[in-house]
């Protein structure tokens, strides 16, 4: 039902939407990492300035590059970094999305894959 709502033309055009499945997370730190990564992956434009702003606001995450084991192709990697105070990092993430050019809708779900 959430995915159907997110795919409505009015919603897609006027909002950024995030569907975050936290089933595999085992701690608040992992939840914060999962949320931060999803937001980064969906909002990242090619602008270097935007990326710098993201990592200035969300200082607890780290970025880097990794090589694909199968193809050897480089890819961008977002990591946990030093999330010592997950509550603070969560506040940083929400401060960041509050500055986006459109309102954001976040669905945090706990889905069981059978």
Steps between C-alpha positions, in 0.01 A plus 500: 500500500786738581671434166171565320467833683861593420441428129211742465591779252425782746721340763790418263501853359468697823683293762812295554394161630705249693399140568736364766476137607662457840440125539870416470613765749593384848574832668423870489842555340415266212158664460663843477752368245223339291293818503799722419607278212149489349468879519843550347432256215171665408595867539852495357541723199831510317597822674817481708373789710188302595706198603724719714196654667356153572817385673544831687151472645516125561849476641450151642494331160803438280528472127746318280540278199508124475561254219237251390634150572355354180568772244774708659297815426530782755188608686413755765468370856326663794611361835418521866799710594498600865139496613564533872174682571231367262244750630724787389557344158126449462448870579766585237317291238167668573663844493643415160168390348332810643731702272400311183324684219181288542326358806598143588282204595674214679341159554695288746375144483584168657431246228532128537623325186354151485 
